Amino acid sequence: MSVQDTKKKIWKFVGVDFSHMHIYGLMNQVHACSEANLVGIADRQRNLLLPAQTSTGLSDDDLFDDFERMLDERKPDVAVICSSPDKHGDYVEKITQRGIHCLVEKPMAASLTEADRIIAVWKQSGVKLAINWPMRWYPTLVTAYRSVQEGIIGKIQQVNYRNGNQGPGYIGRKLTEPPPSKESLVSTWFWRKPSGGIINDYIGYGTTLMTWYLNGKTPIEVNALATNLRGTEVEDNVVAAVKYDDVFCRLEATWTSLTSPWEIQPQPPHGFVLVGERGSISAYDYFDHVRVATLEHPEGYDVPCDKLLSPNNNPIEYFVDCLNKDCEPEGPLNPDICRIGQAITEAVKISSDKGRTVALKEIL
């Protein structure tokens, strides 16, 4: 075998639509990946592209206001999509038709109908599709997942989840500063239907990672209550009870937390608590350990977090590894797992809106 034959493929990436702020971190990950080459970024608002241009060293010629022209000129292997969720289906359809693999930033879609459309065009296209949920890369949650798979706490009987932040528009401001105006909040899709709201955001995290922890199980029914403390058209706080045949789960999400967990961990702590037949695991965001209690050690003990190593340390390196191995993404990045999470999210929306229990069989 020649030296040329053993050289690894360098995958050409582009960034499509900068409506979601997570795009900047993803573009930096592409830039840092030795098996990826960022060949273009596109958004109708050129000013949104400039921070990514600065951090990745792209030239002015690599910036596009028309994503389809960028696709046709640069002929990428992979597109990273960070639009508002209600536009994911349009982007996936147009991109996969060109035979280009897609990494879509969470949530999968703004509705189950749109998620099903995405899955249909993906399966017809034959390309790879991954949905990135950034919590999948939290060492605490990865360590908890490994511990569950190893049987440390036995079969899961309860999943308790709480997460959120100060809310889009509030993040990064000093606590003593005046709050943003309602007009400034609703200028972004996060605070408008159909894409915005805490259910699409942090409940989507909870339902999708819960499905991961429960190995793809589908619940029986959902009960949820939501409220709006800031007076916009979308909900900013929600609590949901999710019933399975042999598991009972509680999901709670907020956009009115005093602090954001990556800065100062709020009270109560944000993350997951998994309760099994033989013990429990507390896995809180940004901690350097998880807390485990078992029948043998009911007082509990700390377990240092697993170190996430390449290619399992971020979504770009992981997706490149899937492409190299010609295998489908697993866990929360897998579209079929995400579809179950989307269905539970849809049930939470219906339940909180209609004030009734929603059976999953109604919407699946």
One Martini backbone bead per residue (centre of mass of N, CA, C, O) as a GRO file, in nm:
protein
  364
    1MET     BB    1   0.096   0.036   0.023
    2SER     BB    2   0.074   0.353  -0.014
    3VAL     BB    3   0.098   0.659   0.122
    4GLN     BB    4  -0.156   0.772  -0.016
    5ASP     BB    5  -0.355   0.546   0.088
    6THR     BB    6  -0.304   0.623   0.410
    7LYS     BB    7  -0.433   0.880   0.384
    8LYS     BB    8  -0.643   1.095   0.511
    9LYS     BB    9  -0.933   1.232   0.486
   10ILE     BB   10  -1.048   1.555   0.392
   11TRP     BB   11  -1.317   1.726   0.511
   12LYS     BB   12  -1.559   1.932   0.374
   13PHE     BB   13  -1.676   2.232   0.522
   14VAL     BB   14  -1.984   2.401   0.620
   15GLY     BB   15  -2.169   2.696   0.708
   16VAL     BB   16  -2.530   2.721   0.792
   17ASP     BB   17  -2.655   2.950   0.939
   18PHE     BB   18  -2.636   3.210   1.215
   19SER     BB   19  -2.889   3.200   1.427
   20HIS     BB   20  -2.709   3.015   1.604
   21MET     BB   21  -2.456   3.053   1.839
   22HIS     BB   22  -2.321   2.760   1.810
   23ILE     BB   23  -2.163   2.798   1.540
   24TYR     BB   24  -1.890   2.905   1.648
   25GLY     BB   25  -1.791   2.651   1.793
   26LEU     BB   26  -1.812   2.461   1.546
   27MET     BB   27  -1.613   2.612   1.362
   28ASN     BB   28  -1.372   2.576   1.555
   29GLN     BB   29  -1.375   2.265   1.542
   30VAL     BB   30  -1.317   2.242   1.246
   31HIS     BB   31  -1.048   2.403   1.249
   32ALA     BB   32  -0.913   2.189   1.465
   33CYS     BB   33  -0.949   1.962   1.267
   34SER     BB   34  -0.738   1.744   1.089
   35GLU     BB   35  -1.004   1.621   0.903
   36ALA     BB   36  -1.076   1.931   0.841
   37ASN     BB   37  -1.229   2.181   0.606
   38LEU     BB   38  -1.301   2.512   0.588
   39VAL     BB   39  -1.480   2.653   0.284
   40GLY     BB   40  -1.748   2.787   0.422
   41ILE     BB   41  -1.990   3.060   0.480
   42ALA     BB   42  -2.353   3.125   0.554
   43ASP     BB   43  -2.535   3.443   0.530
   44ARG     BB   44  -2.736   3.717   0.487
   45GLN     BB   45  -2.572   3.820   0.740
   46ARG     BB   46  -2.255   3.917   0.738
   47ASN     BB   47  -2.199   3.997   1.039
   48LEU     BB   48  -2.228   3.695   1.146
   49LEU     BB   49  -1.950   3.592   1.005
   50LEU     BB   50  -1.702   3.749   1.127
   51PRO     BB   51  -1.619   3.587   1.382
   52ALA     BB   52  -1.553   3.325   1.220
   53GLN     BB   53  -1.342   3.446   1.038
   54THR     BB   54  -1.142   3.527   1.260
   55SER     BB   55  -1.112   3.233   1.406
   56THR     BB   56  -1.043   3.073   1.105
   57GLY     BB   57  -0.921   3.244   0.850
   58LEU     BB   58  -1.103   3.344   0.648
   59SER     BB   59  -1.194   3.471   0.359
   60ASP     BB   60  -1.398   3.670   0.179
   61ASP     BB   61  -1.456   3.437  -0.037
   62ASP     BB   62  -1.587   3.244   0.205
   63LEU     BB   63  -1.829   3.439   0.192
   64PHE     BB   64  -2.193   3.402   0.206
   65ASP     BB   65  -2.545   3.483   0.108
   66ASP     BB   66  -2.561   3.195  -0.053
   67PHE     BB   67  -2.578   2.866   0.013
   68GLU     BB   68  -2.612   2.735  -0.270
   69ARG     BB   69  -2.367   2.863  -0.399
   70MET     BB   70  -2.168   2.743  -0.204
   71LEU     BB   71  -2.223   2.446  -0.268
   72ASP     BB   72  -2.157   2.465  -0.577
   73GLU     BB   73  -1.862   2.582  -0.544
   74ARG     BB   74  -1.737   2.398  -0.290
   75LYS     BB   75  -1.822   2.107  -0.253
   76PRO     BB   76  -1.908   1.965   0.005
   77ASP     BB   77  -1.944   1.709   0.250
   78VAL     BB   78  -2.030   1.915   0.489
   79ALA     BB   79  -2.308   2.044   0.685
   80VAL     BB   80  -2.366   2.309   0.913
   81ILE     BB   81  -2.669   2.363   1.099
   82CYS     BB   82  -2.795   2.701   1.247
   83SER     BB   83  -3.089   2.742   1.252
   84SER     BB   84  -3.390   2.766   1.291
   85PRO     BB   85  -3.587   2.490   1.348
   86ASP     BB   86  -3.810   2.552   1.115
   87LYS     BB   87  -3.557   2.523   0.883
   88HIS     BB   88  -3.428   2.239   0.875
   89GLY     BB   89  -3.584   2.093   0.650
   90ASP     BB   90  -3.501   2.269   0.411
   91TYR     BB   91  -3.198   2.227   0.437
   92VAL     BB   92  -3.180   1.919   0.429
   93GLU     BB   93  -3.309   1.882   0.155
   94LYS     BB   94  -3.110   2.061  -0.020
   95ILE     BB   95  -2.845   1.917   0.076
   96THR     BB   96  -2.902   1.608   0.031
   97GLN     BB   97  -2.957   1.632  -0.278
   98ARG     BB   98  -2.625   1.677  -0.306
   99GLY     BB   99  -2.479   1.462  -0.110
  100ILE     BB  100  -2.475   1.599   0.179
  101HIS     BB  101  -2.381   1.608   0.483
  102CYS     BB  102  -2.542   1.640   0.821
  103LEU     BB  103  -2.524   1.892   1.084
  104VAL     BB  104  -2.757   1.948   1.344
  105GLU     BB  105  -2.866   2.171   1.549
  106LYS     BB  106  -3.031   2.202   1.807
  107PRO     BB  107  -3.305   2.101   1.747
  108MET     BB  108  -3.429   1.903   1.516
  109ALA     BB  109  -3.710   2.060   1.558
  110ALA     BB  110  -4.035   2.226   1.591
  111SER     BB  111  -4.154   1.937   1.505
  112LEU     BB  112  -4.261   1.624   1.429
  113THR     BB  113  -4.324   1.669   1.134
  114GLU     BB  114  -4.040   1.783   1.065
  115ALA     BB  115  -3.880   1.539   1.161
  116ASP     BB  116  -4.006   1.340   0.955
  117ARG     BB  117  -3.906   1.487   0.708
  118ILE     BB  118  -3.605   1.460   0.766
  119ILE     BB  119  -3.597   1.150   0.771
  120ALA     BB  120  -3.701   1.102   0.485
  121VAL     BB  121  -3.475   1.255   0.325
  122TRP     BB  122  -3.239   1.107   0.447
  123LYS     BB  123  -3.311   0.811   0.362
  124GLN     BB  124  -3.318   0.882   0.054
  125SER     BB  125  -3.014   0.994   0.021
  126GLY     BB  126  -2.766   0.832   0.192
  127VAL     BB  127  -2.669   1.007   0.410
  128LYS     BB  128  -2.547   1.171   0.679
  129LEU     BB  129  -2.701   1.219   1.013
  130ALA     BB  130  -2.680   1.476   1.271
  131ILE     BB  131  -2.759   1.562   1.615
  132ASN     BB  132  -2.668   1.830   1.819
  133TRP     BB  133  -2.609   1.784   2.175
  134PRO     BB  134  -2.406   1.937   2.391
  135MET     BB  135  -2.454   1.748   2.647
  136ARG     BB  136  -2.310   1.495   2.527
  137TRP     BB  137  -2.018   1.651   2.619
  138TYR     BB  138  -2.057   1.598   2.913
  139PRO     BB  139  -1.880   1.428   3.143
  140THR     BB  140  -2.104   1.361   3.345
  141LEU     BB  141  -2.306   1.225   3.138
  142VAL     BB  142  -2.109   1.013   3.031
  143THR     BB  143  -2.046   0.879   3.303
  144ALA     BB  144  -2.336   0.798   3.366
  145TYR     BB  145  -2.380   0.619   3.122
  146ARG     BB  146  -2.157   0.416   3.176
  147SER     BB  147  -2.260   0.330   3.458
  148VAL     BB  148  -2.527   0.215   3.361
  149GLN     BB  149  -2.407   0.005   3.157
  150GLU     BB  150  -2.247  -0.139   3.407
  151GLY     BB  151  -2.472  -0.168   3.654
  152ILE     BB  152  -2.438   0.003   3.924
  153ILE     BB  153  -2.777   0.074   3.957
  154GLY     BB  154  -2.922  -0.067   3.762
  155LYS     BB  155  -3.227  -0.036   3.676
  156ILE     BB  156  -3.405   0.213   3.564
  157GLN     BB  157  -3.677   0.413   3.734
  158GLN     BB  158  -3.547   0.713   3.733
  159VAL     BB  159  -3.576   1.052   3.593
  160ASN     BB  160  -3.402   1.354   3.686
  161TYR     BB  161  -3.460   1.690   3.552
  162ARG     BB  162  -3.257   1.997   3.539
  163ASN     BB  163  -3.271   2.300   3.329
  164GLY     BB  164  -3.086   2.601   3.221
  165ASN     BB  165  -3.125   2.965   3.237
  166GLN     BB  166  -3.162   3.312   3.200
  167GLY     BB  167  -3.194   3.357   2.905
  168PRO     BB  168  -3.235   3.494   2.622
  169GLY     BB  169  -3.070   3.816   2.673
  170TYR     BB  170  -2.946   3.752   2.976
  171ILE     BB  171  -2.691   3.644   2.895
  172GLY     BB  172  -2.405   3.811   3.049
  173ARG     BB  173  -2.540   3.979   3.242
  174LYS     BB  174  -2.566   4.163   3.501
  175LEU     BB  175  -2.760   4.132   3.780
  176THR     BB  176  -2.774   4.463   3.820
  177GLU     BB  177  -2.900   4.494   3.560
  178PRO     BB  178  -3.120   4.570   3.349
  179PRO     BB  179  -3.354   4.435   3.182
  180PRO     BB  180  -3.467   4.343   2.907
  181SER     BB  181  -3.666   4.406   2.663
  182LYS     BB  182  -3.929   4.274   2.502
  183GLU     BB  183  -3.841   4.368   2.218
  184SER     BB  184  -3.555   4.235   2.226
  185LEU     BB  185  -3.647   3.945   2.261
  186VAL     BB  186  -3.848   3.921   2.000
  187SER     BB  187  -3.608   3.956   1.784
  188THR     BB  188  -3.582   3.654   1.849
  189TRP     BB  189  -3.662   3.320   1.799
  190PHE     BB  190  -3.657   3.223   2.100
  191TRP     BB  191  -3.936   3.422   2.154
  192ARG     BB  192  -4.073   3.255   1.912
  193LYS     BB  193  -4.292   3.127   1.710
  194PRO     BB  194  -4.214   2.784   1.673
  195SER     BB  195  -3.905   2.768   1.797
  196GLY     BB  196  -3.948   2.871   2.066
  197GLY     BB  197  -3.871   2.801   2.388
  198ILE     BB  198  -3.816   2.577   2.650
  199ILE     BB  199  -3.911   2.317   2.514
  200ASN     BB  200  -3.724   2.319   2.263
  201ASP     BB  201  -3.484   2.336   2.439
  202TYR     BB  202  -3.452   2.188   2.742
  203ILE     BB  203  -3.655   1.961   2.699
  204GLY     BB  204  -3.510   1.839   2.457
  205TYR     BB  205  -3.270   1.747   2.612
  206GLY     BB  206  -3.417   1.564   2.816
  207THR     BB  207  -3.563   1.368   2.617
  208THR     BB  208  -3.309   1.270   2.462
  209LEU     BB  209  -3.124   1.176   2.698
  210MET     BB  210  -3.331   0.991   2.824
  211THR     BB  211  -3.342   0.799   2.580
  212TRP     BB  212  -3.050   0.716   2.607
  213TYR     BB  213  -3.060   0.600   2.898
  214LEU     BB  214  -3.324   0.409   2.791
  215ASN     BB  215  -3.259   0.274   2.511
  216GLY     BB  216  -3.524   0.386   2.336
  217LYS     BB  217  -3.763   0.438   2.492
  218THR     BB  218  -4.122   0.461   2.511
  219PRO     BB  219  -4.370   0.622   2.632
  220ILE     BB  220  -4.705   0.656   2.736
  221GLU     BB  221  -4.710   0.940   2.908
  222VAL     BB  222  -4.802   1.300   2.950
  223ASN     BB  223  -4.741   1.567   3.192
  224ALA     BB  224  -4.795   1.935   3.177
  225LEU     BB  225  -4.648   2.253   3.285
  226ALA     BB  226  -4.675   2.602   3.192
  227THR     BB  227  -4.499   2.922   3.181
  228ASN     BB  228  -4.488   3.304   3.186
  229LEU     BB  229  -4.272   3.543   3.340
  230ARG     BB  230  -4.209   3.756   3.073
  231GLY     BB  231  -4.457   3.799   2.857
  232THR     BB  232  -4.440   3.615   2.620
  233GLU     BB  233  -4.535   3.376   2.369
  234VAL     BB  234  -4.345   3.198   2.537
  235GLU     BB  235  -4.220   2.967   2.731
  236ASP     BB  236  -3.999   2.961   3.050
  237ASN     BB  237  -4.159   2.726   3.208
  238VAL     BB  238  -4.132   2.366   3.301
  239VAL     BB  239  -4.326   2.067   3.385
  240ALA     BB  240  -4.270   1.702   3.357
  241ALA     BB  241  -4.444   1.393   3.329
  242VAL     BB  242  -4.305   1.060   3.262
  243LYS     BB  243  -4.459   0.754   3.150
  244TYR     BB  244  -4.385   0.426   3.190
  245ASP     BB  245  -4.410   0.095   3.252
  246ASP     BB  246  -4.111   0.115   3.453
  247VAL     BB  247  -4.095   0.440   3.440
  248PHE     BB  248  -4.022   0.759   3.612
  249CYS     BB  249  -4.037   1.109   3.509
  250ARG     BB  250  -3.862   1.433   3.551
  251LEU     BB  251  -3.911   1.756   3.395
  252GLU     BB  252  -3.708   2.061   3.414
  253ALA     BB  253  -3.744   2.408   3.296
  254THR     BB  254  -3.544   2.722   3.251
  255TRP     BB  255  -3.531   3.104   3.190
  256THR     BB  256  -3.512   3.206   3.529
  257SER     BB  257  -3.238   3.192   3.623
  258LEU     BB  258  -3.001   3.349   3.803
  259THR     BB  259  -2.801   3.148   3.663
  260SER     BB  260  -2.555   2.998   3.475
  261PRO     BB  261  -2.395   2.689   3.489
  262TRP     BB  262  -2.116   2.789   3.345
  263GLU     BB  263  -2.074   2.996   3.588
  264ILE     BB  264  -2.317   2.939   3.806
  265GLN     BB  265  -2.455   2.718   4.000
  266PRO     BB  266  -2.757   2.664   4.064
  267GLN     BB  267  -3.065   2.658   4.250
  268PRO     BB  268  -3.081   2.387   4.180
  269PRO     BB  269  -2.902   2.180   4.029
  270HIS     BB  270  -2.789   2.105   3.708
  271GLY     BB  271  -2.928   1.798   3.568
  272PHE     BB  272  -2.889   1.455   3.661
  273VAL     BB  273  -3.101   1.193   3.815
  274LEU     BB  274  -3.037   0.849   3.866
  275VAL     BB  275  -3.266   0.577   3.937
  276GLY     BB  276  -3.225   0.259   4.069
  277GLU     BB  277  -3.244  -0.056   4.211
  278ARG     BB  278  -2.920  -0.004   4.341
  279GLY     BB  279  -2.925   0.319   4.283
  280SER     BB  280  -2.743   0.637   4.228
  281ILE     BB  281  -2.703   0.937   4.005
  282SER     BB  282  -2.522   1.240   4.006
  283ALA     BB  283  -2.532   1.480   3.718
  284TYR     BB  284  -2.368   1.777   3.695
  285ASP     BB  285  -2.296   2.052   3.554
  286TYR     BB  286  -1.943   2.101   3.547
  287PHE     BB  287  -1.845   1.884   3.698
  288ASP     BB  288  -1.572   1.653   3.811
  289HIS     BB  289  -1.822   1.471   3.908
  290VAL     BB  290  -1.994   1.197   4.039
  291ARG     BB  291  -2.268   1.069   4.232
  292VAL     BB  292  -2.270   0.763   4.421
  293ALA     BB  293  -2.527   0.525   4.514
  294THR     BB  294  -2.558   0.217   4.705
  295LEU     BB  295  -2.625  -0.057   4.878
  296GLU     BB  296  -2.320  -0.075   4.972
  297HIS     BB  297  -2.313   0.272   4.939
  298PRO     BB  298  -2.534   0.488   5.072
  299GLU     BB  299  -2.344   0.742   5.131
  300GLY     BB  300  -2.151   0.766   4.905
  301TYR     BB  301  -1.957   0.859   4.601
  302ASP     BB  302  -1.698   0.972   4.408
  303VAL     BB  303  -1.665   1.015   4.044
  304PRO     BB  304  -1.464   1.074   3.814
  305CYS     BB  305  -1.450   1.202   3.522
  306ASP     BB  306  -1.436   1.141   3.215
  307LYS     BB  307  -1.218   1.153   2.954
  308LEU     BB  308  -1.248   1.318   2.652
  309LEU     BB  309  -1.160   1.162   2.356
  310SER     BB  310  -1.048   1.124   2.063
  311PRO     BB  311  -1.355   1.133   1.883
  312ASN     BB  312  -1.526   1.184   2.184
  313ASN     BB  313  -1.520   1.529   2.236
  314ASN     BB  314  -1.686   1.612   1.969
  315PRO     BB  315  -1.898   1.646   1.700
  316ILE     BB  316  -1.690   1.666   1.471
  317GLU     BB  317  -1.502   1.428   1.532
  318TYR     BB  318  -1.729   1.221   1.544
  319PHE     BB  319  -1.843   1.255   1.254
  320VAL     BB  320  -1.582   1.191   1.108
  321ASP     BB  321  -1.564   0.903   1.218
  322CYS     BB  322  -1.826   0.806   1.087
  323LEU     BB  323  -1.734   0.859   0.798
  324ASN     BB  324  -1.479   0.678   0.801
  325LYS     BB  325  -1.667   0.415   0.897
  326ASP     BB  326  -1.957   0.411   0.787
  327CYS     BB  327  -2.143   0.520   1.033
  328GLU     BB  328  -2.380   0.573   1.259
  329PRO     BB  329  -2.492   0.765   1.477
  330GLU     BB  330  -2.515   0.784   1.827
  331GLY     BB  331  -2.747   0.846   2.032
  332PRO     BB  332  -2.829   1.185   2.037
  333LEU     BB  333  -2.732   1.190   1.717
  334ASN     BB  334  -2.958   1.008   1.645
  335PRO     BB  335  -3.248   1.038   1.468
  336ASP     BB  336  -3.421   0.819   1.615
  337ILE     BB  337  -3.377   0.924   1.899
  338CYS     BB  338  -3.472   1.217   1.837
  339ARG     BB  339  -3.762   1.138   1.761
  340ILE     BB  340  -3.848   1.054   2.041
  341GLY     BB  341  -3.784   1.320   2.178
  342GLN     BB  342  -3.979   1.487   1.998
  343ALA     BB  343  -4.239   1.342   2.087
  344ILE     BB  344  -4.222   1.423   2.384
  345THR     BB  345  -4.215   1.726   2.334
  346GLU     BB  346  -4.491   1.736   2.197
  347ALA     BB  347  -4.648   1.633   2.445
  348VAL     BB  348  -4.573   1.871   2.626
  349LYS     BB  349  -4.709   2.088   2.458
  350ILE     BB  350  -4.998   1.975   2.458
  351SER     BB  351  -5.039   1.946   2.763
  352SER     BB  352  -4.985   2.249   2.842
  353ASP     BB  353  -5.206   2.365   2.645
  354LYS     BB  354  -5.462   2.158   2.723
  355GLY     BB  355  -5.461   2.025   3.015
  356ARG     BB  356  -5.349   1.718   2.952
  357THR     BB  357  -5.316   1.404   2.887
  358VAL     BB  358  -5.061   1.238   2.681
  359ALA     BB  359  -5.052   1.001   2.449
  360LEU     BB  360  -4.818   0.871   2.240
  361LYS     BB  361  -5.019   0.728   2.036
  362GLU     BB  362  -5.135   1.001   1.921
  363ILE     BB  363  -4.837   1.087   1.767
  364LEU     BB  364  -4.691   0.817   1.642
   0.00000   0.00000   0.00000
